[in-house]
Amino acid sequence: MATNPKLAQLQVIFHTLCNGGDAEALIEAFDAECESLTQEDIAQVLQKINEQGLAYQNSPKVKTFYYDIVEPKLSAGIINSFPAGHPVRVYLEENRILRSLFAHTGKLDPEQNSDDFKALFSDICEVEKHYQRKENQLFPCLERHGWDGPSKNMWAFHDEIRAMLKQIRLALEEGRLEKVGVNFSLLKEEMLRLISVEEERLLPNALKLLEESEWQAMRTGDEEIGWMLDITPPPYPAPSERREKKGESEGDDEEKNYVHPSLAKADENPDFTSDDAFHYDEGYMTPQQVNLIFRTLPLDITYVDENDRVVFYNRGDERLFPRSAGVIGREVRYCHPPKSVDTVLRILEEFRQGTRDVADFRINFKGRLVQIRYFAVRDEDKTYRGVLEMSQDITDIKTLEGEQRLLDWD
């Protein structure tokens, strides 16, 4: 028997569950008394269980206990090792939220407790922000260090989970509650499995690969996508730490210059004068004016250069699809779900060869009709210089009829 009280308690629970006993009271006491666990704690208990010859691996009750109780305790122990606002800490905090949501929904019958179930399911759907940050922020950094496995493989699992979420959402909206239970069980299993992969492989490897400066830049880009958390995570590092590292004080007022969104820091505020204007084909504009125009356009615009690298996107207030600074410099094939990569590569090749100039798509997205258009960009000599992607919500445009010659503000 383990000498540590909480490990002894944990070992008794495993033993009871493996032998088919009722461990509900034991689990409630353990959950209330134990705040966190380490991997060494678990390894010690499982070694004792193995020595006793208990087949815990195939026990559904043990599996449920591990996912609902043990893993959150492990996560809590790891979370506190990271400073507030660190991207890894935020990922772990969101995983803890998801585990808690699954634990609560597991006590509900979708047919008998439909309102409560729908509310919790809506919170679970916020995992989209978690996945989008991984795809647009974390994965690009890993690619730059030569690890593209998450972009190629984990993204596909995200899409499978998205499809399951959509299926359950439709069943709830249509009142087909009898279909929800089984599908939700499968969703829970897949999402918890992916969380385990995140915490046991993805994030530990990312911590080995990425520099501190990359985590700090990632926190800035994460803000564009958002979090599952109710409260916005604090800046990382804290402003006081950032100033201390730069040798700055509260009163410093250094001259600021235009900074590309991929390099912008949270405490920088670019300023421009008319002397900064550049000559374009027709007229002059400052970088600030150009940036304001791109922000104002009711379109999502992304520019990929002739080397298939993303070099620009506009930061509109209501973008249809998420983009963040991590995408700048990223090879475009990694910016799309794996199931779409072949189509993207075909478009690039046709544009490069000069056999095509435009590719059009229309999709239903969040109840809206969205048009996505790709244009080949060529210079005066017709040399291929990249691709311009434009996405626009055309739902309301499709309903327009006739002319409108008068102002309709009144």
N, C-alpha and C positions, 0 to 999 in steps of 0.2 A: 504494500500500500504506500502511495506517495506520502511523504512527511509534511509537505506544505498543505495547510488546511483546504485551500481552494482547489488544489490539484487532487487531494483525496476526495473532495466532494465531486469533482468532475469525473474521476475514475468510477465512483459509485454510480453516477448517472449512466455512463457508458455501459457499465456492467448490467444495470437494471434494464436498459433498453434492449441490449443484445439478448437478454433472457426473456424478453416479452413482458416485463413487469411495467407497472404504472409509476412513471417518474415525474408526473406533473408537479407535485409539491416540491420535489427535490430541485427541479428545473427552475421553478419560481424563486426558490430561496437562493439558488446559485446566481440567477440573473440579478437579483436585488443586491447581493453581497459582493459580487465580483465586478470590478470596474473595467479591468483589462487583462489580457493574456499576451504571452509572447510565443513565438514559434518554438522556443525551447521548452516552454510549459507543455505545449501540445505533444511535442516529440516524446517527452518524458512519460506522459500519460499513455500515449499509444504504444510505447514500448512495453509498458506493464500489461496493457490489454493483449498485446500479441503474445506475451509470455504465458498468459492465461489461456491462450488458444481460442479467444472469442472472435467470431467472424463478423466484425462490425462493418466491413466494407459494403456488404449487400443489404444492410438493414435500412429500410425506408425511414424508420423512426430515428435512427442515428443520423441519417442524412439530413432530415428535417431539423433536428436539434443542432447539428453542426452549422447549417446555413443560417438558421434563425437566431441562434444564441452565441455559438463559439466564434464564428467569423466576425460578428460585430465587436466582440471583446478583443479579438486580434487587431482589428482595424483601429479600435480606440487606443490601443497601446502604441500603434505606429503613428497615428495622427499627431499626437502630442510631441513627437520628435521633430516635427517641422514647424518653422515659424509661421505666424498668422499671415495669410495671404499667399503663401507659396502655392504654385499651381498643383503640386502633388498633394499637398494637404487638402486643397479644395476638392480634387478628385476623390480622395478618401472620405471626406465629409459627405459628399454626394452619394457615395456607395453606402455609407452608413444610413443615410436617409432612405435609400431604396430598400435596404434590408428591413428597416423598420416598417416601411409601407407594405412590403410583402408579408411581414409578420402580422400586421393588422388585417390585411385583406384575407389572410388565411383563416381568420375567425369568422368571416362573413359568408353568407350564402347569397350569390348574386340575385337570385329570384326573391328571397325573403327580405333582403336588406339592400335593395337596388339603389336607393339614393346614397347611402353611405358608401356602397361599393363604387358607384360612379365617381364620387368625390375623390376617393383614394386613387382610383384608376387615372383620373385626370392629373393628379400629382405625379404618378408614375410616368405619364407621358412626357413630363418635363425632362426626362432623360435625353430627349433630342438635343438639348443644349450641351449636355455632357458629351454626346457623340460628336456633335459638330465641332466642339473645341478640340477634341482628339484629332479629327480629320483635317481641320484647317490650321491648327496651331502646333500640336505635339508631333503629328506624323511628319510634317515638313522638316522640323528640326532633326528628327531621327534619320530622314532621308539624306540630309546634308552630312551625316556621320556614317553613311553607307548602309543603314539598316532600313530597307524598304518593305520588310515583311509585314509590318502592321498595315501599311497602305494597301498592300496587295491582298491580305488575308482578313485582318480584323474588320476592315471596312465592310467586307461582304457579310460578316456576322451582324454588323449594325443594320444593314439593309434587311436581313432576314427578320430581325427583331422589329424593325419599323413595319414590315409587312404584317407581322403578328399583332402589333399594336393597332394597326388600321383595321384588321379583321375584327378584333374585339370591339373597337370603337363603333364600327358599323353595326355589329350585333346589338350593342347597347342602345344605339340611336333608333334601331328598328324594332326594339322590344323583344328580340329573340334571345331572351335571358337564359334559356335552357342550353344554348350553344356556348355560353360564356365560360362556364366552369371548367370544362376540359381544356379549352383553348388557353385559359388563363394559367392553368397548371403548367402547360407546356411553355408558355411565355416566362413564367417564374423560373422554371428550371434553366432555360436558356440564358436569361439575364443574370442569374446568380452564377452560372458557370462562367460567363464572360467577365463578371466582376472578379472572380477568382483568378482568371488569366491576367487581368489588369494588375492585380495586387501582387501576384506571385511571379510574373514575368515582365510585363510591359513596363510598369513604373520602376521596378528595381533596375532593369537594364537601362532605362532612360536616365536614371540618376547617375549611372556609371558613364554614360556617353556625353551628356550635355554639360556645358559650362554654366557657371553661376549666372553669367551675363545673359545666357539664353533663357534661363528660367525667368529672369527679371523682365526681359523683353516679351516673353510669352504672357506674363501677367497683364501687360498693357494691351496686347491684342485680344486676350480673352474677354476684355470688357466689351468689345464690339459684339460678341456673340451672347454673352450672358451666362448665368449660372442657375442651377436648381435651387440654390439657397434663398431663404427669405430675405436675408440681409446681404448686401454687397460685401464681398471679402475686402479686407483692408488692403491698401497698396503694399506691394512687395518689391524692394524692401520699403520699410517705413520711410516717409519723407525725411525725417531727422537723420536716419542712417545714410540715405542717399546723399544729403548735403555734406555729412561728415566725411564720406568717402571722396567726394569731389573737392573737399576743402572749402566749401561754401558756407555762408551764414544766411540768416533770414533776410538780411538787408542787401544781399548781392543782387545787382541788376545789370547783368551782362547783356551785350547786344545779341539779339536773336536773329537767326537767318532761316530761310525756308528749309524745311526738313521733309524728306519723303515720308509718307505714312509708315513705311516699313521700318524707318529708323527713329520715328518720333517718340519722345519720352513724355510721360504724363505731365511733367512740370515745364514743358516748353510751349511757348506761345508765339508762333511765327508772326512777323510784322513786315509789311512791304511799303514801298513808296513808288511813285510813277517812274523813278529812275530804273526800276527793276523790270520795266516792260520789255517784252521780246517781240520781234516782228514775225508775224505769221503770214500766210498767203494773202489775207485781206485784213490788214489792220494790226494793232498792237494791243497786247494784254500782258498784265503782270502774272506771275505764277499764282498769286492769290486769287485773281479774277478767274483764271482758268480753273482753279480748284473749286471756286464757288459755283461756277457753271456746271461742273461735273457733279457737284453735290445736289444741285437743283434739278437736274434732268430727271424726269420720271421714268428712268430706265436703270437697269443694272448693266454696267459696262465693264468688261474685262478684256485686256489686251495681252495677247501672247506673241512674243517676238518670233523671228525666223528660226531661232534655236529651240523652239517649243518651251520657252520659259515664260512664266507669268511675270510681267513687268509693271502692270498697272491694273487697278480697279477703282471705281468711284465709290465714294462713301456717302451714298444717299441716306436720308433719315429713315426711309422705309424700304430698305432693300428686300427683294423677294427671296434671294438666296444668300446665306451667310458668307461673308468674306472677312478675313482678318489679316493683319500684317504678316503673319507666318507664311502666307501664300506667295509673297513676292520672292522671285527667284526660283520658285518651285517648278519642276517639270510638269507640264499640263496633264500628262497621263495619270499622275497621282492626285489630281484635283477632282476626279470624278469617281463615282462608285465603280467597282470592278466590272459590273455587268454592262457599263456604258463605255468602257475603255476602247473596245474594238471599233465602235462607231466613231469615237473621237479621233482615233488614229487614222481611220479611213478618210475623214474630213481633212485632216492635216495633210495627208499624202496627196489627195486630189487637188487641194489648193496649191500645194508646193509644185505639183506637176503642171499646173495651169489648166487642168481639164474642167475644173469647177471654180465658181467664185462665190456662191451663196448656198447655204444649207438652212432649211426652215423646219421648225418643230413646233407643235402645240401640245401642251399638257394640262391636265387638271391638277391644281395645286392649292390645297387648303380651301376648296370650294370655289376657286377662281380659275379662269382660263388664262393661261400664260403662253405667250409666244416667245420662242427662243430662236434667235437668228445668228448665224455665223457668216462673216464676210471676210474674204481673202483681202489682205492689205498688200498693195503693190506700189512701188515708187514710180517715178516718171519713166524709167526704163523698163517697166513691167516686171521688175525683179521682185520676187516674193519676199515680203518683209514681216509676215506674221498673220494673225487672225484676230478679228474683233468680234467678241461675243456680246450680244445685246439681248436682254430679257425684259419683257414688258407685260404688265397685267392688261389684257385687252377685253376683260369681261364687260365693262361699261361701254367701251368703244363699239363693240359688236351690236349694242342696242340702239345706236344712233340712227336716226332717220331724217331725211330732208335737210333743210338749211337752218342755220341760226345766225341771223345777221344783227340781232340786237343784244345788248348787254342784259344779262338775266340776274343781276345782283339784287334788284329790288323785289 
